[in-house]
Amino acid sequence: MAARKSSKKLRILVSNDDGIHAPGLAVAEKIARTLSDDIWVVAPETEQSGASHSLTLTLPLRLRQAGPQRFALSGTPTDCVMMAGIHIMKDQLPDLVISGVNRGFNVADDVTYSGTVAAAMEGAVLGIASIAMSQAVGGREDEAAIFACAEKHGPPLLKRLVEIGWPEGVLLNVNFPPLPPSKVTRVVVSSQGQRDQSMLRLDERVDARGRTYFWVGFKRIFTDPERGTDLHAIAEGCISVTPLHMDLTEHRERQRLSEHLEGSLAALARGSSKTGAAVKPRKKSSGRKRSVAKG
């Protein structure tokens, strides 16, 4: 999105991964209406957390109108934005996609799992300026209190971001800390952090008919977050804004591999005479003690 220089009314698409009835979606709509009254909502019929950037390819998609300029879709967040772009709003595409506000933050490794971020990714794929918004929870149960920070600080932040603009192909990942609005005083433009460890946890249970089933969850283990990352920003009680893009290429490793691999297949065969070498990922060492993240 180029910096806004005209008084043209924005057309905004709001989506999420928590579903059409999620409280965070209502908060996102409120934030959007501080910029425009031309708001469209296309959200999943049911919760799609962890759907990542997936499309529904083996089942039909069912679209239900849930009100004026408001639709529920039996699909993923990516399906919702795609449906809006190529069907519902094809005659006049939105100027901005807002995805969220997610219940729970989407930082570090979460970005690769997040349906909230994926909806914004699909907006970027369609050439639409897109923002993912997430609210860290921090153990609070009252829904109004959970989203108070996003509801208070989201409108001025969104307005300023639209004024500044950002390049095509880039999406913005915004995370609000789990604090009352009055306790949050800073915005930090951060990089995507990385947890030291993410352990899959399977909670095995038995249903009323004696059949085993599982709940999937994660136990996050990481050191003190590196300064400048989204993890550090949230830990410091700041709003985190992280620019992301669709190019997942690791350019330094691309250069290193090209020095070893590029050339003829005959040369490649000659260079592969050594056998028995084990493939091991190169680990980064921070030298800091690990601690278990709370919440």
C-alpha positions in Angstrom: 0.0 0.0 0.0 1.5 3.3 -1.0 1.2 6.2 1.4 -2.4 7.5 1.3 -2.6 10.9 -0.4 -6.2 11.2 -1.4 -9.5 11.3 0.5 -10.8 8.1 -1.3 -12.9 6.0 1.0 -11.2 2.8 1.9 -13.0 -0.5 1.1 -11.9 -2.9 3.9 -12.2 -6.7 4.1 -12.2 -8.2 7.6 -11.5 -11.9 8.1 -10.0 -14.1 10.8 -9.4 -17.7 11.8 -11.5 -17.8 15.0 -14.7 -17.9 13.1 -17.7 -15.6 12.2 -18.9 -15.4 15.8 -15.6 -14.7 17.5 -15.3 -11.6 19.8 -12.1 -10.7 18.2 -13.7 -10.4 14.8 -16.1 -7.8 16.2 -13.1 -5.9 17.6 -11.5 -5.9 14.2 -14.7 -4.6 12.6 -14.7 -1.7 15.2 -11.1 -0.9 14.4 -11.9 -1.0 10.6 -14.9 1.4 11.0 -12.7 4.1 12.5 -11.2 4.4 9.0 -14.2 3.7 6.7 -17.9 2.6 6.7 -17.4 0.4 3.6 -16.6 -2.8 5.6 -17.0 -6.3 4.3 -16.7 -9.4 6.4 -15.9 -12.9 5.1 -14.9 -15.3 7.9 -14.9 -19.0 8.5 -18.1 -20.6 9.6 -16.2 -22.4 12.4 -12.9 -21.9 14.2 -9.9 -22.6 11.9 -7.0 -21.9 14.3 -3.7 -23.5 13.1 -5.0 -23.8 9.5 -2.0 -22.0 8.2 -2.1 -21.0 4.5 -4.2 -24.0 3.5 -6.9 -24.2 0.8 -9.9 -26.5 0.8 -9.5 -28.6 -2.3 -11.3 -31.9 -1.6 -14.6 -30.6 -0.3 -17.1 -28.0 -1.7 -17.2 -24.6 -0.1 -20.5 -23.4 1.2 -21.1 -19.6 1.4 -23.8 -18.2 3.8 -24.8 -14.6 3.9 -24.8 -13.5 7.6 -25.9 -9.9 7.1 -25.3 -6.9 4.9 -21.8 -7.2 3.4 -21.2 -10.1 5.8 -20.5 -13.7 4.9 -19.6 -17.0 6.5 -17.7 -19.7 4.6 -17.2 -23.4 5.3 -13.5 -23.1 4.7 -10.1 -21.8 5.9 -9.1 -18.2 6.4 -7.2 -18.5 3.0 -10.4 -19.7 1.4 -12.3 -16.7 2.9 -9.9 -14.1 1.4 -9.7 -15.9 -1.9 -13.5 -16.1 -2.1 -13.8 -12.4 -1.3 -11.2 -11.5 -4.0 -12.3 -13.6 -6.9 -16.1 -13.9 -6.2 -17.8 -11.7 -3.6 -15.8 -8.5 -4.2 -14.5 -9.2 -7.7 -16.1 -6.1 -9.2 -14.3 -3.8 -6.7 -11.5 -5.3 -4.7 -10.8 -4.1 -1.1 -8.0 -1.6 -0.5 -7.1 -3.3 2.8 -7.5 -6.7 4.4 -7.6 -6.9 8.2 -7.3 -10.4 9.7 -8.1 -10.9 13.4 -8.2 -9.8 16.0 -6.9 -13.3 17.0 -7.4 -14.5 20.6 -3.7 -15.2 21.5 -0.6 -13.8 20.0 1.0 -14.9 16.7 4.8 -14.3 17.1 7.9 -16.3 16.2 7.2 -19.8 15.0 3.4 -19.2 15.4 3.5 -17.3 12.1 3.9 -20.6 10.1 0.9 -22.2 11.8 -1.4 -19.2 12.1 -4.6 -18.9 10.1 -4.8 -15.3 11.1 -1.4 -14.5 9.4 -2.4 -16.7 6.5 -5.5 -14.6 5.7 -3.3 -11.6 5.5 -0.8 -13.6 3.3 -3.6 -14.4 0.9 -4.5 -10.7 0.7 -0.9 -10.0 -0.2 -1.0 -12.7 -2.8 -4.0 -10.9 -4.4 -2.1 -7.6 -4.4 -4.1 -6.1 -1.5 -2.5 -4.3 1.5 -3.0 -6.7 4.4 -2.5 -6.7 8.2 -2.8 -9.5 10.7 -3.8 -8.5 14.3 -3.5 -10.7 17.3 -4.0 -10.1 21.0 -1.9 -11.9 23.6 -4.1 -13.3 26.4 -1.9 -13.8 29.4 -4.3 -16.0 31.3 -7.2 -13.6 31.5 -10.7 -15.0 31.1 -13.0 -11.9 30.7 -13.4 -11.4 26.9 -13.8 -7.7 27.1 -10.6 -7.3 29.1 -8.7 -9.6 26.8 -9.3 -7.4 23.7 -9.2 -4.0 25.5 -5.6 -3.3 24.4 -6.3 -4.0 20.7 -9.6 -2.1 20.8 -8.0 1.0 22.3 -4.7 1.1 20.5 -5.7 -0.6 17.2 -7.5 2.4 15.6 -4.6 5.0 15.9 -2.0 2.4 14.9 -4.0 1.3 11.9 -4.6 4.9 10.8 -0.9 5.7 11.0 0.1 2.5 9.1 -2.3 3.4 6.3 -0.8 6.9 6.2 2.7 5.5 6.0 2.0 2.7 3.6 4.1 -0.4 2.9 5.3 -2.2 -0.3 3.2 -4.7 -2.4 3.9 -8.3 -1.4 4.6 -7.3 2.2 2.1 -8.0 5.0 2.2 -6.6 8.6 1.9 -8.8 11.6 0.7 -6.8 14.6 0.6 -8.2 18.2 -0.8 -6.5 21.2 0.5 -7.4 24.7 -1.7 -8.9 27.4 -1.9 -5.7 29.4 -4.5 -3.1 30.2 -4.4 -0.3 27.6 -3.1 2.2 30.1 0.0 0.0 30.7 1.0 0.0 27.1 3.0 3.0 25.9 5.3 1.9 23.1 5.2 0.5 19.6 8.2 -1.6 18.4 8.9 -2.5 14.8 10.4 -5.9 15.3 11.7 -8.9 13.4 10.2 -12.4 13.6 11.7 -14.2 16.6 12.6 -17.8 17.1 11.9 -20.0 20.1 14.6 -22.4 21.1 12.3 -25.3 21.4 8.6 -26.1 20.6 7.5 -29.5 22.0 4.4 -31.2 20.7 2.2 -32.4 23.5 -0.5 -35.0 23.0 -3.2 -35.2 25.7 -4.6 -38.8 25.4 -8.2 -39.2 26.6 -11.0 -41.7 26.4 -14.6 -40.8 25.2 -17.9 -42.1 26.6 -17.8 -45.1 24.2 -14.4 -46.2 25.3 -12.5 -44.9 22.2 -9.2 -43.1 22.5 -8.8 -39.6 21.2 -6.2 -36.9 21.5 -5.9 -33.1 22.0 -2.9 -31.6 20.4 -1.0 -28.8 22.1 2.5 -27.2 22.4 4.8 -26.7 25.3 7.0 -23.7 24.4 10.5 -23.6 25.8 12.8 -20.6 25.0 15.5 -18.3 26.4 15.1 -14.7 27.2 13.9 -13.3 23.9 16.4 -11.7 21.6 16.2 -7.9 21.6 14.5 -6.5 18.5 12.2 -9.5 18.0 8.4 -9.8 18.3 8.9 -12.1 21.3 11.0 -9.4 23.1 8.5 -6.7 22.3 5.6 -8.6 23.8 7.7 -9.6 26.8 8.4 -5.9 27.4 4.8 -5.0 27.2 5.0 -3.2 23.8 2.9 -3.5 20.6 4.9 -5.4 18.0 4.7 -4.6 14.3 6.6 -7.1 12.1 6.7 -6.8 8.3 6.6 -10.2 6.6 6.8 -11.3 3.0 6.0 -14.4 1.0 9.6 -15.0 -0.1 10.9 -17.7 2.3 14.3 -18.0 0.6 17.2 -18.1 3.0 19.5 -16.1 0.7 22.8 -16.7 2.6 22.3 -20.4 2.5 21.2 -20.2 -1.2 24.6 -18.6 -1.9 26.5 -21.3 0.1 24.7 -24.2 -1.6 25.2 -22.7 -5.0 28.9 -22.8 -4.5 28.7 -26.5 -3.8 26.0 -27.7 -6.2 25.7 -25.5 -9.3 27.3 -27.0 -12.4 27.0 -30.2 -14.5 25.5 -33.4 -13.1 28.8 -35.2 -14.0 30.6 -32.8 -11.7 28.0 -33.4 -9.0 28.5 -37.2 -9.3 32.3 -36.8 -8.9 31.8 -34.7 -5.9 29.5 -37.1 -4.1 32.0 -40.0 -3.7 32.1 -39.6 0.1 29.5 -41.7 1.9 28.2 -42.0 5.4 28.0 -38.3 6.3 25.0 -37.6 8.5 22.7 -34.7 7.8 22.4 -32.5 10.8 20.8 -29.1 11.1 23.2 -26.3 12.0 22.1 -25.0 15.4 22.4 -21.4 16.6 23.8 -21.1 20.2 22.9 -18.1 22.3 24.8 -19.2 25.4 21.8 -18.3 27.6 20.1 -20.6 30.0 16.7 -21.9 29.0 13.6 -21.1 30.8 10.0 -22.3 30.4 7.7 -19.6 29.1 4.7 -19.0 31.3 1.2 -18.8 29.7 
